[in-house]
């Protein structure tokens, strides 16, 4: 039986125990989410804690994470989670246990607003009366979405704190001190650089930047040490907001939403100048890695998304895992409510789908996997752009839970999921796949953080990636909670 026929027989979400549809979170959990962003210090740690359970011998290194942290400054407060000033965390796993430290990313914006004692400009989801004019995208840069670890040809390590509307910021991987903006060339100075670059198995780094209202995408190719190989612009109608993309062995793959940017009203928050056009399709745009020319443009029904999984090609068929968001506007409204500490009675569901593109007829279709209420896809990144057996992500297992409270492994061949439910007292953040040294594809661990909202503490957990449902094999709990973040990357010792 083919996988899509098996899924039809099982039914979408059948047997997975995942909560779909409307979201309702208890006032206590919403208050705890809000409290995680109150009175954020400039730094945390270094704080040493012990692991309980069995820490695998081959798991040594650092989980770097980034996310919004400071949400209020003096009399002004952000109204959207995505706007918070970025904070980079280092969770160092060693023989002696876990060492945690974190520091605010001192962007040019952060330094100016710290001196002023208030926010001077709005952001993606917040507008302030009397905001200063914006001369360049970096005037708004909060460097708060993800990280990109690099090691140059001389063996020098660098960590980039990534936004998506402007420059990366250089962060010292040891001290986490901010070293200023990353500028590759005069032509790319201040250009948008994605928060989701992709790294080929040979170390080549691919990235992009979107320029709302321009019909263009900026493309970047870096060598394995982070040096710029080339950059340029391509035509990309419908590219008004592009958070993520995918790569295969020969292509760059974009899924473009029918989300249209409007310049007016100029005093509105950035997100409020976007309009969803249900009469337009979404577009799969495939770009050749060598020529930077489009090789395929296929339409699918309108689909909202933030994140893509690991794409791959086989005998003329392109497979693109996508986390579909049911309603973009509802998702933004829910995030604004949580940021304000208000109970949320509805929201947008999300699910794993696969876009399958037949190159011979230049057509695409969307297949449902049955994995619902999921986000933050992860995979064995040694095989980015190649077929992998597993997809990993966080899941929500109860409608009373805010965000996500479980971890899942999805098997592409069988269409079945292995889920660990943390329980309703936890808010689970992104978990990343860490390969076992010398192990084969998908042999390794999932490592990630979760926030225990009744006690306001954060925990790092380690799972055997092949047996996620068995629960953590090792965990370490900090004596405090840290702000709920977005994305990270693991660097082996």
PLY file of the C-alpha trace (Angstrom):
ply
format ascii 1.0
element vertex 493
property float x
property float y
property float z
element edge 492
property int vertex1
property int vertex2
end_header
0.00 0.00 0.00
1.36 3.42 -0.90
1.91 5.86 1.98
-0.82 8.29 0.91
-3.31 5.41 0.68
-2.30 4.27 4.17
-2.88 7.77 5.50
-6.33 7.89 3.95
-7.14 4.62 5.64
-5.87 5.83 9.01
-7.58 9.21 8.71
-5.91 12.56 9.35
-4.58 12.61 12.91
-6.02 9.18 13.73
-4.28 7.41 16.55
-1.85 10.26 17.19
-3.65 11.74 20.20
-2.98 15.26 18.94
-5.19 18.26 19.65
-6.52 19.95 16.53
-8.89 22.83 15.96
-9.40 25.66 18.43
-6.89 26.42 21.16
-7.89 27.30 24.69
-5.32 27.95 27.38
-5.96 28.37 31.10
-5.54 31.89 32.53
-2.76 30.57 34.81
-0.72 29.24 31.88
-1.25 32.44 29.88
-0.09 34.47 32.87
2.98 32.26 33.20
3.81 32.71 29.52
3.58 36.47 29.96
5.65 36.39 33.17
8.50 34.66 31.34
9.25 38.00 29.66
9.06 40.28 32.72
12.18 41.87 34.26
14.65 40.19 31.96
18.27 40.68 33.07
21.11 41.60 30.72
22.69 38.16 31.28
22.01 34.79 32.89
24.65 32.59 34.47
26.99 30.94 34.05
24.89 28.42 35.95
25.96 24.78 36.43
23.38 22.04 36.99
23.61 18.25 37.02
21.83 15.84 34.70
19.49 13.16 35.95
19.11 9.97 33.97
21.70 8.67 31.50
23.54 11.29 29.45
24.89 9.59 26.30
28.69 9.45 26.18
28.80 10.78 22.61
26.65 13.83 23.34
29.00 16.70 24.14
28.71 20.23 22.83
26.58 23.35 22.97
22.96 24.02 22.12
22.76 27.68 21.09
19.28 29.20 21.12
17.87 32.63 20.25
14.55 34.31 20.81
12.66 37.43 21.91
13.44 38.33 25.52
13.00 41.94 26.59
9.45 43.10 25.84
9.27 46.33 27.85
11.55 49.31 28.24
10.50 52.19 30.47
7.00 53.39 29.52
6.86 51.45 26.22
6.07 47.76 25.67
5.95 45.58 22.60
2.59 44.13 21.64
3.87 41.10 19.70
6.18 38.26 20.73
8.19 38.53 17.49
9.30 42.08 18.42
11.21 41.37 21.64
14.92 42.20 21.86
16.95 39.09 21.09
18.79 36.99 23.68
21.23 34.21 22.80
21.54 31.21 25.13
24.35 28.66 25.37
23.51 25.29 26.93
26.90 23.56 27.21
26.74 19.80 27.74
29.89 18.27 29.22
31.12 15.53 31.51
30.36 17.71 34.51
26.74 18.35 33.57
25.05 21.36 31.98
26.35 24.92 32.01
23.90 27.66 30.98
24.59 31.26 30.17
22.72 33.86 28.12
23.15 37.46 27.03
21.12 40.09 25.25
22.20 40.78 21.68
23.38 44.38 21.80
22.22 45.53 18.39
22.60 49.16 17.37
18.90 49.53 18.09
19.24 47.96 21.53
22.10 50.28 22.52
20.24 53.41 21.36
17.02 52.45 23.15
18.86 51.47 26.32
20.35 54.96 26.40
16.93 56.54 25.75
15.14 54.42 28.36
12.29 53.61 25.97
11.60 52.01 22.61
12.21 54.49 19.80
10.62 52.56 16.93
7.94 49.95 16.47
8.49 46.49 15.05
6.87 43.65 13.15
3.75 43.59 15.31
3.90 46.85 17.29
3.41 50.49 16.31
4.40 53.37 18.60
3.12 56.92 18.29
5.93 59.30 17.43
8.34 56.59 16.31
11.60 57.74 14.79
11.88 57.37 11.01
13.38 54.17 9.61
16.30 54.85 7.27
17.51 51.25 6.88
16.12 47.81 7.81
18.72 47.56 10.57
17.05 50.47 12.37
14.43 47.84 13.36
16.82 44.90 13.83
16.34 42.97 17.09
18.38 39.86 16.09
15.92 37.56 17.84
15.03 34.55 15.67
17.85 32.04 15.23
21.62 31.44 15.13
24.16 30.30 12.56
27.42 28.80 13.91
30.44 29.15 11.60
34.10 28.16 11.65
36.34 29.98 9.16
39.32 28.59 7.24
41.64 29.57 10.12
39.58 27.60 12.65
38.05 30.68 14.26
34.51 30.14 15.52
31.77 32.71 15.09
28.10 32.71 15.98
25.61 34.83 14.04
22.41 35.98 15.73
19.83 36.10 12.96
16.78 38.25 12.32
15.25 38.18 8.84
14.74 41.80 7.92
18.35 42.95 8.19
21.95 42.04 9.03
23.09 39.14 11.20
24.89 40.16 14.39
28.21 38.60 15.33
28.29 36.99 18.79
31.31 35.50 20.55
30.49 31.79 20.98
32.18 31.63 24.41
31.31 34.88 26.18
28.19 35.64 24.08
29.36 39.24 23.81
28.03 41.08 20.75
30.72 41.97 18.17
28.66 44.11 15.77
26.88 43.57 12.47
28.07 41.00 9.94
28.85 42.73 6.64
30.01 40.57 3.75
30.31 43.31 1.11
29.29 46.93 0.45
26.53 45.64 -1.84
24.99 43.40 0.86
25.47 45.83 3.77
22.13 46.05 5.59
20.33 43.69 3.21
17.82 41.22 4.70
19.38 37.85 5.53
17.12 34.92 6.42
16.81 33.49 9.90
16.73 30.04 8.26
19.86 29.52 6.17
20.40 25.96 4.93
23.74 24.15 5.04
24.58 21.51 2.44
26.37 18.31 3.50
29.59 19.79 2.05
29.24 22.86 4.29
28.00 25.33 1.66
25.61 27.84 3.25
22.56 29.08 1.30
20.38 31.95 2.42
17.99 34.57 1.11
16.26 37.79 2.06
12.81 39.10 1.12
12.04 42.70 0.21
8.29 43.34 0.73
6.53 44.88 -2.24
9.50 44.52 -4.59
8.75 41.21 -6.29
12.38 40.24 -5.61
14.37 37.85 -3.43
18.00 38.33 -2.45
20.07 35.13 -2.61
23.34 34.35 -0.81
25.88 31.59 -1.17
28.61 31.29 1.50
31.43 28.78 1.71
31.70 26.42 4.67
33.65 29.04 6.63
31.05 31.76 6.07
32.88 33.75 3.37
30.63 35.22 0.69
30.80 33.36 -2.63
28.08 35.30 -4.41
24.93 37.33 -3.80
22.27 38.78 -6.05
18.60 39.44 -6.72
16.09 37.26 -8.55
12.53 37.92 -9.68
10.02 36.36 -7.28
6.45 37.65 -7.52
4.41 36.77 -4.40
7.52 36.95 -2.18
6.22 39.66 0.16
6.86 37.48 3.25
9.12 34.43 3.11
10.28 33.15 6.49
11.90 29.87 5.43
12.94 27.86 2.38
14.47 24.47 1.56
17.30 23.09 -0.52
17.82 19.86 -2.40
21.04 18.59 -3.96
20.52 20.80 -7.02
17.81 23.35 -6.14
16.66 26.14 -3.84
12.95 25.72 -3.06
10.51 28.45 -2.02
6.80 28.14 -1.17
5.32 31.61 -1.63
2.08 32.58 0.13
-0.65 34.86 -1.28
0.16 37.34 1.49
0.36 40.83 0.00
2.24 43.78 1.47
0.64 47.24 1.33
2.74 50.35 1.95
-0.17 52.14 3.62
-1.00 52.94 6.30
2.64 53.77 6.93
2.09 54.26 10.68
0.64 50.77 11.15
2.59 47.83 12.53
4.36 45.88 9.81
2.10 42.82 10.17
-1.01 44.98 9.83
0.07 46.04 6.35
-0.19 42.47 5.08
-3.41 41.22 3.46
-4.24 37.59 2.74
-5.61 37.17 -0.81
-7.68 33.96 -0.88
-8.21 34.35 -4.62
-4.54 33.78 -5.38
-2.69 30.46 -5.27
0.46 29.68 -3.38
3.45 29.19 -5.64
6.25 26.62 -5.52
9.33 28.32 -6.97
12.37 26.15 -7.72
15.74 27.81 -8.44
18.79 26.07 -9.90
21.76 26.27 -7.50
24.29 26.76 -10.28
22.55 29.28 -12.53
20.16 30.96 -10.05
17.52 30.66 -12.75
13.99 29.32 -12.09
13.52 25.76 -13.32
9.92 25.34 -12.19
6.99 27.41 -11.00
3.90 25.45 -9.92
0.67 26.57 -8.27
-1.10 24.96 -5.33
-4.19 26.05 -3.33
-3.43 28.96 -0.98
-1.48 27.78 2.02
-0.08 29.73 5.00
3.24 28.67 6.50
6.33 29.68 8.41
8.56 26.58 8.32
9.65 23.89 5.89
11.24 20.54 6.66
13.94 18.69 4.74
13.16 18.64 0.99
14.57 16.08 -1.45
14.28 14.92 -5.08
14.06 11.46 -6.62
13.66 10.59 -10.30
12.00 13.86 -11.24
9.77 14.12 -8.16
10.35 16.85 -5.59
9.19 16.29 -2.00
8.74 19.39 0.21
7.62 18.98 3.86
5.75 22.07 5.06
4.14 23.05 8.36
0.81 24.46 7.20
-0.80 27.14 9.38
-4.57 27.15 9.04
-5.08 30.89 9.45
-2.29 33.49 9.36
-4.40 36.32 10.82
-5.71 34.15 13.67
-2.16 33.10 14.52
-1.03 36.72 14.75
-4.07 37.62 16.89
-3.34 34.74 19.25
0.30 35.80 19.66
-0.73 39.37 20.40
-3.19 38.18 23.05
-0.52 36.04 24.75
1.99 38.88 24.65
-0.53 41.05 26.48
-1.22 38.29 29.02
-4.82 37.89 27.87
-6.59 34.52 27.71
-6.89 33.19 24.19
-10.04 31.32 23.24
-9.18 30.52 19.66
-6.23 30.23 17.40
-4.83 28.64 14.30
-3.95 24.99 14.05
-0.87 23.73 12.23
-0.07 20.42 10.56
2.64 18.65 8.61
1.89 18.35 4.90
4.02 17.29 1.97
4.03 19.18 -1.32
4.87 16.72 -4.08
6.01 18.21 -7.40
6.12 16.16 -10.59
8.73 17.87 -12.73
7.69 16.03 -15.90
4.23 17.63 -15.95
5.24 20.69 -13.87
2.40 20.18 -11.40
2.25 20.07 -7.61
-0.15 18.54 -5.10
-0.49 18.71 -1.33
-0.62 15.46 0.67
-1.74 15.31 4.33
0.48 13.32 6.68
-1.84 13.09 9.68
0.63 14.80 12.03
-1.40 17.69 13.44
-0.85 20.50 15.96
2.87 20.55 15.22
5.66 23.05 14.55
9.44 23.62 14.56
10.57 20.86 12.15
13.96 19.19 12.62
15.89 16.44 10.83
19.35 14.90 10.50
21.10 17.94 9.03
24.06 15.88 7.83
21.63 14.88 5.08
19.99 18.20 4.28
18.62 18.06 0.73
18.67 14.26 0.67
15.99 11.78 1.66
15.78 11.09 5.39
13.52 8.59 7.13
12.35 10.81 9.97
10.86 14.22 10.64
10.95 15.60 14.20
8.89 18.37 15.75
6.97 19.63 18.74
3.27 18.85 19.14
0.26 19.87 21.19
-1.64 16.98 22.76
-4.39 18.83 24.67
-6.64 21.77 23.84
-6.03 23.35 27.26
-2.31 23.74 26.53
-0.66 26.96 25.43
1.76 26.47 22.56
3.11 22.91 22.47
3.64 20.31 25.17
5.09 17.27 23.43
7.80 16.00 21.10
7.23 13.74 18.08
9.07 11.65 15.52
7.22 11.13 12.22
8.20 8.18 10.01
7.88 9.02 6.31
7.61 5.39 5.18
4.81 4.25 7.50
3.10 7.59 8.11
3.08 6.91 11.85
4.22 9.08 14.74
5.97 8.37 18.03
4.94 11.02 20.58
6.07 11.96 24.08
3.53 14.02 26.02
5.14 16.23 28.68
1.75 17.04 30.20
-0.30 20.21 30.46
2.17 21.91 32.83
4.86 22.28 30.17
5.47 24.61 27.22
7.87 22.76 24.91
10.29 24.69 22.72
12.08 23.59 19.55
14.09 20.36 19.80
17.00 19.82 17.40
18.41 16.58 16.08
21.99 15.90 17.20
23.76 13.09 15.30
25.51 10.27 17.10
29.25 10.41 16.27
29.90 7.79 13.61
26.21 6.85 13.49
24.12 6.34 10.38
21.30 8.56 9.12
18.76 9.41 11.86
20.95 7.84 14.55
21.24 10.35 17.35
19.33 12.39 19.91
16.78 15.15 20.15
17.89 17.97 22.45
15.65 20.84 23.47
14.19 22.99 26.21
10.81 23.22 27.91
9.29 25.68 30.36
7.51 24.32 33.44
5.04 27.12 33.92
3.75 26.28 37.45
7.30 26.64 38.86
8.64 29.13 36.26
11.70 26.95 35.56
13.34 25.80 32.31
14.55 22.27 31.62
16.84 20.83 28.94
15.95 17.29 27.90
17.67 14.62 25.80
15.70 11.99 23.86
16.83 8.94 21.93
15.67 10.07 18.46
14.62 6.52 17.57
12.43 6.17 20.69
10.93 9.59 21.34
7.80 8.14 22.90
9.86 6.55 25.69
10.52 10.01 27.12
13.76 11.81 28.05
16.81 9.68 28.78
18.52 12.60 30.54
17.44 16.02 31.73
18.78 19.03 33.63
16.62 21.70 35.23
17.74 25.29 35.73
16.83 27.01 39.01
15.06 29.73 36.99
12.99 30.14 33.86
14.21 31.89 30.74
12.16 33.69 28.07
10.47 31.39 25.59
12.48 31.51 22.38
12.39 30.43 18.77
15.24 28.55 17.07
18.65 27.09 17.77
21.55 24.98 16.56
23.83 22.40 18.17
27.62 22.56 17.88
29.47 19.36 18.81
32.43 19.64 21.17
0 1
1 2
2 3
3 4
4 5
5 6
6 7
7 8
8 9
9 10
10 11
11 12
12 13
13 14
14 15
15 16
16 17
17 18
18 19
19 20
20 21
21 22
22 23
23 24
24 25
25 26
26 27
27 28
28 29
29 30
30 31
31 32
32 33
33 34
34 35
35 36
36 37
37 38
38 39
39 40
40 41
41 42
42 43
43 44
44 45
45 46
46 47
47 48
48 49
49 50
50 51
51 52
52 53
53 54
54 55
55 56
56 57
57 58
58 59
59 60
60 61
61 62
62 63
63 64
64 65
65 66
66 67
67 68
68 69
69 70
70 71
71 72
72 73
73 74
74 75
75 76
76 77
77 78
78 79
79 80
80 81
81 82
82 83
83 84
84 85
85 86
86 87
87 88
88 89
89 90
90 91
91 92
92 93
93 94
94 95
95 96
96 97
97 98
98 99
99 100
100 101
101 102
102 103
103 104
104 105
105 106
106 107
107 108
108 109
109 110
110 111
111 112
112 113
113 114
114 115
115 116
116 117
117 118
118 119
119 120
120 121
121 122
122 123
123 124
124 125
125 126
126 127
127 128
128 129
129 130
130 131
131 132
132 133
133 134
134 135
135 136
136 137
137 138
138 139
139 140
140 141
141 142
142 143
143 144
144 145
145 146
146 147
147 148
148 149
149 150
150 151
151 152
152 153
153 154
154 155
155 156
156 157
157 158
158 159
159 160
160 161
161 162
162 163
163 164
164 165
165 166
166 167
167 168
168 169
169 170
170 171
171 172
172 173
173 174
174 175
175 176
176 177
177 178
178 179
179 180
180 181
181 182
182 183
183 184
184 185
185 186
186 187
187 188
188 189
189 190
190 191
191 192
192 193
193 194
194 195
195 196
196 197
197 198
198 199
199 200
200 201
201 202
202 203
203 204
204 205
205 206
206 207
207 208
208 209
209 210
210 211
211 212
212 213
213 214
214 215
215 216
216 217
217 218
218 219
219 220
220 221
221 222
222 223
223 224
224 225
225 226
226 227
227 228
228 229
229 230
230 231
231 232
232 233
233 234
234 235
235 236
236 237
237 238
238 239
239 240
240 241
241 242
242 243
243 244
244 245
245 246
246 247
247 248
248 249
249 250
250 251
251 252
252 253
253 254
254 255
255 256
256 257
257 258
258 259
259 260
260 261
261 262
262 263
263 264
264 265
265 266
266 267
267 268
268 269
269 270
270 271
271 272
272 273
273 274
274 275
275 276
276 277
277 278
278 279
279 280
280 281
281 282
282 283
283 284
284 285
285 286
286 287
287 288
288 289
289 290
290 291
291 292
292 293
293 294
294 295
295 296
296 297
297 298
298 299
299 300
300 301
301 302
302 303
303 304
304 305
305 306
306 307
307 308
308 309
309 310
310 311
311 312
312 313
313 314
314 315
315 316
316 317
317 318
318 319
319 320
320 321
321 322
322 323
323 324
324 325
325 326
326 327
327 328
328 329
329 330
330 331
331 332
332 333
333 334
334 335
335 336
336 337
337 338
338 339
339 340
340 341
341 342
342 343
343 344
344 345
345 346
346 347
347 348
348 349
349 350
350 351
351 352
352 353
353 354
354 355
355 356
356 357
357 358
358 359
359 360
360 361
361 362
362 363
363 364
364 365
365 366
366 367
367 368
368 369
369 370
370 371
371 372
372 373
373 374
374 375
375 376
376 377
377 378
378 379
379 380
380 381
381 382
382 383
383 384
384 385
385 386
386 387
387 388
388 389
389 390
390 391
391 392
392 393
393 394
394 395
395 396
396 397
397 398
398 399
399 400
400 401
401 402
402 403
403 404
404 405
405 406
406 407
407 408
408 409
409 410
410 411
411 412
412 413
413 414
414 415
415 416
416 417
417 418
418 419
419 420
420 421
421 422
422 423
423 424
424 425
425 426
426 427
427 428
428 429
429 430
430 431
431 432
432 433
433 434
434 435
435 436
436 437
437 438
438 439
439 440
440 441
441 442
442 443
443 444
444 445
445 446
446 447
447 448
448 449
449 450
450 451
451 452
452 453
453 454
454 455
455 456
456 457
457 458
458 459
459 460
460 461
461 462
462 463
463 464
464 465
465 466
466 467
467 468
468 469
469 470
470 471
471 472
472 473
473 474
474 475
475 476
476 477
477 478
478 479
479 480
480 481
481 482
482 483
483 484
484 485
485 486
486 487
487 488
488 489
489 490
490 491
491 492
